Amino acid sequence: MGMTSSTRTSDTRTRLVESAASLFSKQGYGGTGIKTVLADAEAPYGSLYHFFPGGKEDLGVAALRFGGERYRKQIEAFHPAGADPVEATERSFQHAADLLAATDYEDACPIATMALEAANTHESLRVAAAEAFESWLDVLAARFAEAGMTPARAREVAVECFCLMEGAVMLARTTRSPEPLHVSGRAAASLVTAALA
C-alpha cells in the first residue's frame, strides 16, 4: 500500500526540519545554504516555501523548536522524576563528554550555534532559542525542587548547571578534549550537592 499525498507531504516537511536542525547546529545558520538543506533532505526546491512561507528564517525557527524539544526529552531521560539529582547531573555531563568524543566533537547542543549567531540579527530565531533553553531550565528546576530545594534556589542551580554544560561543550569542541565536561560535571555535581544540604 503506497503512501498518501498527505503522508508524503508530512515526511518532506519532517526531513527538511531534521536536516536543517542538524546542518545549522554543525555549520551555523549563515554558513548553511538552502540548497544544502534541500539536498540533504532530498526535497524539491518548491517544498521549502510551501512549508515555510518565510523561507530560511521560518525553517530556522522550526529547526530550533525541533532541536529544543529533542534535547528537552534527553534532559528528562537523564533527570527522571524521583532520581537522585546529583547522580543525574553527573550522568548528563558524562554522557555529553562521551557523545562529543564518539562524534569527533561534532554532535553538540542543537541550539547553541544558531543562538549565538542569530541573537542580534534574527529576532524570531532568538525567541525560539530562548524558548527552547527555558524549557530545559524548567525540567532541571522542577527536578531540583522535587529533591528539596526552594523554587528560587532550584531555578538558580538549573541556570548554573546549564551554563556549566554549555560552556564546557564549547570548550570541549574547540580543544577537542572531554576534559572541560569532566571538570564542569564535577563542579555541577558539587553545586547540586551543596544546594541540597
Sequence and secondary structure as in RCSB ss.txt:
>XXXX:A:sequence
MGMTSSTRTSDTRTRLVESAASLFSKQGYGGTGIKTVLADAEAPYGSLYHFFPGGKEDLGVAALRFGGERYRKQI
EAFHPAGADPVEATERSFQHAADLLAATDYEDACPIATMALEAANTHESLRVAAAEAFESWLDVLAARFAEAGMT
PARAREVAVECFCLMEGAVMLARTTRSPEPLHVSGRAAASLVTAALA
>XXXX:A:secstr
    HHHHHHHHHHHHHHHHHHHHHHH STTS HHHHHHHHT  HHHHHHH TTTHHHHHHHHHHHHHHHHHHHH
HHHS TTS HHHHHHHHHHHHHHHHHHTTT    TTHHHHHHHTTT HHHHHHHHHHHHHHHHHHHHHHHHTT  
HHHHHHHHHHHHHHHHHHHHHHHHHT SHHHHHHHHHHHHHHHHHH 
